[in-house]
Amino acid sequence: MTQRDMSTAKELENNGKTFIVPPCISDSGTSICIISRLHEILEEDIRIDLEKTSLTITALAGPEKVMRNITVPEGLRISRKKYRDGILTIVLDRPA
């Protein structure tokens, strides 16, 4: 399994605190798992969009809207997503 950071967006910082921490990305060959810490963000304030080769995580951090774009291979689909204790996990499956 390989790990690589394919992040392309800048994260918003407030008093030196990053709201969306750069993700850890692992590729198993059949799926890609993306794990990121989101500071001070509620689950209902998180939106995840996948379009072609761009996975976008958007969240409301207080009055600010923050986002992180992650470049992924084309043809993936979101199979699972979970947010618990400030950790966002997204699993993207490759087509069979």
Backbone as a printed PyTorch tensor [residue, N CA C, xyz], in Angstrom:
tensor([[[  0.8280,  -1.1630,   0.0000],
         [  0.0000,   0.0000,   0.0000],
         [  0.8860,   1.2450,   0.0000]],

        [[  0.5720,   2.2080,  -0.8440],
         [  1.3580,   3.4290,  -0.8910],
         [  0.5570,   4.5760,  -0.3060]],

        [[  1.2720,   5.5490,   0.2280],
         [  0.6080,   6.7350,   0.7570],
         [  1.1950,   7.9530,   0.0670]],

        [[  0.3190,   8.8700,  -0.3140],
         [  0.7870,  10.0860,  -0.9460],
         [ -0.2110,  11.1930,  -0.7300]],

        [[  0.2740,  12.3930,  -0.6470],
         [ -0.5920,  13.5470,  -0.4620],
         [ -0.7920,  14.1990,  -1.8190]],

        [[ -2.0260,  14.0960,  -2.3480],
         [ -2.3270,  14.6560,  -3.6600],
         [ -3.1230,  15.9510,  -3.5300]],

        [[ -2.9940,  16.6430,  -2.4190],
         [ -3.7760,  17.8330,  -2.1620],
         [ -3.3090,  19.0010,  -3.0240]],

        [[ -4.2750,  19.7970,  -3.5190],
         [ -3.9140,  20.9160,  -4.3740],
         [ -4.4180,  22.2590,  -3.8570]],

        [[ -5.2360,  22.2840,  -2.8110],
         [ -5.8280,  23.5410,  -2.3430],
         [ -5.1270,  24.0610,  -1.1090]],

        [[ -5.3050,  25.3460,  -0.8770],
         [ -4.7810,  25.9510,   0.3410],
         [ -5.8760,  25.8940,   1.3940]],

        [[ -5.4950,  25.6110,   2.6240],
         [ -6.4780,  25.5670,   3.6860],
         [ -6.5090,  26.9030,   4.4100]],

        [[ -7.6600,  27.2510,   4.9530],
         [ -7.8250,  28.4880,   5.6910],
         [ -7.2190,  28.3380,   7.0660]],

        [[ -6.4690,  29.3200,   7.4850],
         [ -5.8940,  29.2920,   8.8150],
         [ -6.4600,  30.4460,   9.6290]],

        [[ -6.6630,  30.2010,  10.8900],
         [ -7.1730,  31.2060,  11.8030],
         [ -6.3120,  31.1520,  13.0540]],

        [[ -5.5740,  32.2070,  13.3060],
         [ -4.6620,  32.2430,  14.4510],
         [ -3.7030,  31.0560,  14.4180]],

        [[ -3.2260,  30.7010,  13.2320],
         [ -2.2670,  29.6130,  13.0970],
         [ -2.8790,  28.2250,  13.1160]],

        [[ -4.2030,  28.0980,  13.1860],
         [ -4.8560,  26.7870,  13.2370],
         [ -5.4290,  26.4310,  11.8710]],

        [[ -5.0790,  25.2740,  11.3800],
         [ -5.6120,  24.7880,  10.1150],
         [ -6.8980,  24.0350,  10.3980]],

        [[ -7.9920,  24.4140,   9.7200],
         [ -9.2780,  23.7620,   9.9620],
         [ -9.3680,  22.3950,   9.2980]],

        [[ -8.8590,  22.2530,   8.0870],
         [ -8.8660,  20.9680,   7.3950],
         [ -7.4050,  20.5610,   7.2070]],

        [[ -6.9710,  19.6100,   7.9940],
         [ -5.5770,  19.1740,   7.9630],
         [ -5.3200,  18.4140,   6.6670]],

        [[ -4.1400,  18.6010,   6.0390],
         [ -3.8500,  17.8470,   4.8210],
         [ -4.0900,  16.3550,   5.0360]],

        [[ -4.7440,  15.7180,   4.0710],
         [ -5.1510,  14.3270,   4.2630],
         [ -4.0130,  13.3270,   4.1150]],

        [[ -4.2400,  12.1770,   4.7080],
         [ -3.4000,  11.0030,   4.4930],
         [ -4.1560,  10.1610,   3.4710]],

        [[ -3.4930,   9.8000,   2.3920],
         [ -4.1550,   9.0710,   1.3130],
         [ -3.4500,   7.7390,   1.1000]],

        [[ -4.2270,   6.6530,   1.1270],
         [ -3.6470,   5.3410,   0.8660],
         [ -4.3930,   4.6840,  -0.2910]],

        [[ -3.6370,   4.0100,  -1.1430],
         [ -4.1750,   3.3810,  -2.3380],
         [ -3.9250,   1.8780,  -2.2420]],

        [[ -5.0070,   1.0970,  -2.1690],
         [ -4.8790,  -0.3580,  -2.0490],
         [ -4.9130,  -1.0550,  -3.4090]],

        [[ -5.1310,  -0.3020,  -4.4580],
         [ -5.2650,  -0.8970,  -5.7890],
         [ -6.7140,  -0.9800,  -6.2290]],

        [[ -7.6120,  -1.3700,  -5.3070],
         [ -9.0380,  -1.4400,  -5.6310],
         [ -9.8080,  -0.2490,  -5.0770]],

        [[ -9.2260,   0.4270,  -4.0890],
         [ -9.8780,   1.6020,  -3.5150],
         [ -8.8230,   2.5660,  -2.9870]],

        [[ -9.2650,   3.7990,  -2.7810],
         [ -8.4190,   4.8420,  -2.1970],
         [ -9.1030,   5.3070,  -0.9260]],

        [[ -8.3520,   5.3700,   0.1620],
         [ -8.8810,   5.8200,   1.4490],
         [ -8.2410,   7.1700,   1.7750]],

        [[ -9.0860,   8.1530,   2.0700],
         [ -8.6320,   9.4970,   2.4130],
         [ -9.0600,   9.7780,   3.8460]],

        [[ -8.0960,  10.1360,   4.6900],
         [ -8.3740,  10.4280,   6.0950],
         [ -7.8370,  11.8150,   6.4090]],

        [[ -8.6950,  12.6600,   7.0070],
         [ -8.2810,  14.0120,   7.3510],
         [ -8.9240,  14.4360,   8.6600]],

        [[ -8.1990,  15.2340,   9.4330],
         [ -8.7440,  15.7970,  10.6770],
         [ -9.3660,  17.1480,  10.3530]],

        [[-10.5720,  17.3510,  10.8580],
         [-11.2670,  18.6220,  10.6980],
         [-11.4440,  19.2240,  12.0760]],

        [[-10.8140,  20.3640,  12.3150],
         [-10.8480,  20.9940,  13.6280],
         [-12.0810,  21.8750,  13.7970]],

        [[-12.7770,  21.6850,  14.9020],
         [-13.8960,  22.5500,  15.2980],
         [-14.9950,  22.6310,  14.2390]],

        [[-15.2740,  21.5040,  13.5810],
         [-16.3010,  21.4760,  12.5380],
         [-17.3210,  20.3970,  12.8760]],

        [[-18.5920,  20.7430,  12.7610],
         [-19.6740,  19.7900,  13.0220],
         [-19.9570,  18.9640,  11.7680]],

        [[-20.4210,  17.7350,  11.9700],
         [-20.6920,  16.8370,  10.8380],
         [-21.6860,  17.4330,   9.8500]],

        [[-22.7120,  18.1010,  10.3550],
         [-23.7250,  18.6560,   9.4590],
         [-23.2080,  19.8410,   8.6410]],

        [[-22.0280,  20.3420,   8.9810],
         [-21.4300,  21.4580,   8.2480],
         [-20.4020,  21.0080,   7.2150]],

        [[-20.3460,  19.6940,   6.9380],
         [-19.3790,  19.1440,   5.9860],
         [-20.0910,  18.7190,   4.7110]],

        [[-19.4900,  19.0810,   3.5800],
         [-20.0120,  18.6530,   2.2720],
         [-18.8600,  18.0280,   1.4870]],

        [[-19.1240,  16.9020,   0.8390],
         [-18.1160,  16.1970,   0.0520],
         [-18.6340,  16.0710,  -1.3700]],

        [[-17.8530,  16.5510,  -2.3380],
         [-18.2300,  16.4760,  -3.7460],
         [-17.1200,  15.7970,  -4.5290]],

        [[-17.5000,  14.9060,  -5.4350],
         [-16.5430,  14.2440,  -6.3200],
         [-16.9730,  14.5000,  -7.7470]],

        [[-16.0890,  15.1560,  -8.5100],
         [-16.3750,  15.4180,  -9.9120],
         [-15.1230,  15.1330, -10.7300]],

        [[-15.2150,  14.1330, -11.5740],
         [-14.0950,  13.6620, -12.4110],
         [-12.8660,  13.3820, -11.5690]],

        [[-11.8660,  14.2720, -11.5630],
         [-10.6190,  14.0180, -10.8320],
         [-10.4600,  14.9260,  -9.6150]],

        [[-11.5500,  15.5230,  -9.1660],
         [-11.4720,  16.4600,  -8.0500],
         [-12.4430,  16.0740,  -6.9270]],

        [[-11.8790,  15.7680,  -5.7630],
         [-12.6800,  15.5360,  -4.5610],
         [-12.5660,  16.8110,  -3.7320]],

        [[-13.6930,  17.4120,  -3.4050],
         [-13.6900,  18.6590,  -2.6500],
         [-14.3920,  18.4530,  -1.3170]],

        [[-13.6970,  18.8190,  -0.2480],
         [-14.2720,  18.8130,   1.0940],
         [-14.5170,  20.2730,   1.4480]],

        [[-15.7790,  20.6170,   1.7010],
         [-16.1520,  21.9770,   2.0690],
         [-16.8040,  21.9280,   3.4440]],

        [[-16.4700,  22.9000,   4.2970],
         [-17.0310,  22.9120,   5.6450],
         [-17.1900,  24.3440,   6.1320]],

        [[-18.1040,  24.4990,   7.0700],
         [-18.2670,  25.7860,   7.7430],
         [-17.5020,  25.7300,   9.0530]],

        [[-16.5670,  26.6340,   9.2130],
         [-15.7880,  26.7420,  10.4450],
         [-16.1410,  28.0890,  11.0490]],

        [[-17.1510,  28.0770,  11.9130],
         [-17.6650,  29.3440,  12.4240],
         [-18.3230,  30.0820,  11.2750]],

        [[-18.0030,  31.3530,  11.0940],
         [-18.6070,  32.1090,   9.9910],
         [-17.8930,  31.8910,   8.6560]],

        [[-16.7660,  31.2000,   8.6740],
         [-15.9620,  31.0110,   7.4680],
         [-16.2700,  29.6970,   6.7580]],

        [[-16.2330,  29.7410,   5.4360],
         [-16.3560,  28.5380,   4.6120],
         [-14.9430,  28.1320,   4.2160]],

        [[-14.5590,  26.9050,   4.5410],
         [-13.2190,  26.4140,   4.2150],
         [-13.3330,  25.2200,   3.2820]],

        [[-12.2960,  25.0110,   2.4720],
         [-12.3580,  23.8840,   1.5550],
         [-10.9640,  23.3530,   1.2720]],

        [[-10.9440,  22.1020,   0.8480],
         [ -9.7040,  21.4580,   0.4130],
         [-10.0550,  20.6250,  -0.8070]],

        [[ -9.2720,  20.7980,  -1.8660],
         [ -9.4260,  20.0070,  -3.0890],
         [ -8.3410,  18.9490,  -3.1180]],

        [[ -8.7170,  17.7360,  -3.4930],
         [ -7.7880,  16.6220,  -3.5890],
         [ -7.9340,  16.0300,  -4.9850]],

        [[ -6.8340,  15.9460,  -5.7080],
         [ -6.8520,  15.3630,  -7.0380],
         [ -6.7970,  13.8470,  -6.9160]],

        [[ -7.7480,  13.1800,  -7.5670],
         [ -7.8360,  11.7150,  -7.5280],
         [ -7.9370,  11.2010,  -8.9700]],

        [[ -7.6660,   9.9180,  -9.1900],
         [ -7.8320,   9.3630, -10.5380],
         [ -9.3000,   9.4420, -10.9820]],

        [[ -9.5080,   9.5600, -12.2650],
         [-10.8650,   9.6300, -12.8090],
         [-11.5430,   8.2690, -12.7340]],

        [[-12.8670,   8.2770, -12.5920],
         [-13.6510,   7.0490, -12.6090],
         [-13.9500,   6.4740, -11.2350]],

        [[-13.4960,   7.1230, -10.1690],
         [-13.7810,   6.6270,  -8.8250],
         [-15.1850,   7.0240,  -8.3940]],

        [[-15.7070,   6.2940,  -7.3990],
         [-16.9970,   6.6730,  -6.8000],
         [-16.8590,   6.5840,  -5.2850]],

        [[-17.5950,   7.4240,  -4.5950],
         [-17.5680,   7.4020,  -3.1310],
         [-18.3680,   6.1940,  -2.6690]],

        [[-17.7270,   5.2750,  -1.9470],
         [-18.4470,   4.0990,  -1.4550],
         [-18.7780,   4.2280,   0.0290]],

        [[-17.9310,   4.9280,   0.7860],
         [-18.1920,   5.1200,   2.2250],
         [-17.6130,   6.4430,   2.6760]],

        [[-18.2840,   7.0320,   3.6540],
         [-17.7510,   8.2160,   4.3170],
         [-18.1990,   8.1790,   5.7650]],

        [[-17.2910,   8.5900,   6.6410],
         [-17.5850,   8.5520,   8.0690],
         [-16.8940,   9.7420,   8.7250]],

        [[-17.5740,  10.3560,   9.6810],
         [-16.9910,  11.4460,  10.4420],
         [-17.2140,  11.1510,  11.9210]],

        [[-16.1050,  11.0000,  12.6480],
         [-16.2010,  10.6730,  14.0680],
         [-15.0250,  11.2920,  14.8090]],

        [[-15.3300,  11.9550,  15.9000],
         [-14.3030,  12.5640,  16.7500],
         [-13.3480,  13.4510,  15.9600]],

        [[-13.8710,  14.2040,  14.9920],
         [-13.0620,  15.1350,  14.2270],
         [-12.2560,  14.5130,  13.1010]],

        [[-12.4450,  13.2120,  12.8470],
         [-11.7150,  12.5210,  11.7850],
         [-12.6950,  12.1630,  10.6530]],

        [[-12.4010,  12.6560,   9.4630],
         [-13.2070,  12.3630,   8.2790],
         [-12.5030,  11.2660,   7.4790]],

        [[-13.2360,  10.1820,   7.2010],
         [-12.7130,   9.0740,   6.4020],
         [-13.6010,   8.9280,   5.1700]],

        [[-12.9710,   8.9360,   3.9960],
         [-13.6990,   8.7710,   2.7320],
         [-13.0410,   7.6120,   1.9800]],

        [[-13.8450,   6.6660,   1.5120],
         [-13.3220,   5.5470,   0.7210],
         [-13.8990,   5.6860,  -0.6910]],

        [[-12.9930,   5.7050,  -1.6650],
         [-13.3580,   5.7970,  -3.0710],
         [-13.0240,   4.4740,  -3.7430]],

        [[-13.9970,   3.8770,  -4.4160],
         [-13.7760,   2.6010,  -5.0990],
         [-13.5180,   2.8150,  -6.5760]],

        [[-12.6510,   1.9610,  -7.1110],
         [-12.4100,   1.9390,  -8.5480],
         [-13.4950,   1.0630,  -9.1940]],

        [[-13.8580,   1.3520, -10.4380],
         [-14.8520,   0.5000, -11.0920],
         [-14.3130,  -0.9230, -11.2930]],

        [[-15.2230,  -1.8790, -11.2180],
         [-14.8240,  -3.2990, -11.3630],
         [-14.4980,  -3.6610, -12.7900]]])
